[in-house]
Amino acid sequence: MQDKTQAAAYWSANLRLITCCFVIWVLVSYGFGILLRPLLAGIDVGGADLGFWFAQQGAILTFIALIFFYAWRMNKIDKQFDVEE
């Protein structure tokens, strides 16, 4: 019974992390790059407006950062639940 409870808690922590990363990814790529682009048009970054920057480079850089964050955080969760490699 203890193993099932710990497995459920581990899976719940994993799903929370995935959901958080997914929400950030959607907000940056779809929200900032498409929906909120007119609001970000007045802010210049590197000679282009911020909405265009998010659509072209910001979403990719955020996605790469999320990959590293996910790996780092999953290692901590694995250690917490004693399922590390």
C-alpha positions, 0 to 999 in steps of 0.5 A: 500500500505504501508503494502505491501511495508513494508512486501516486505522489511521485506521478502527481509531482511529475504531472504538476511539473509537466503542467507548469512547463506546458503553461509557460511554453503556451504562454510564451509561444502562443500568447506572447508571439501571437495573441499579445503581439500587438500589446508588445509592439512598442517594446524594442528588443534588438531592433525588432518589437518584443512580440516578433522577438518572442515569435522568432527567438524567444519561444525557442530560447524559452523552450530550451530553458524549460528542457534544462529546468525540467531535467534539473527539477525531475532529478530533485523529484527523483531524489525526493522519492528515492527513485534516482538512477 
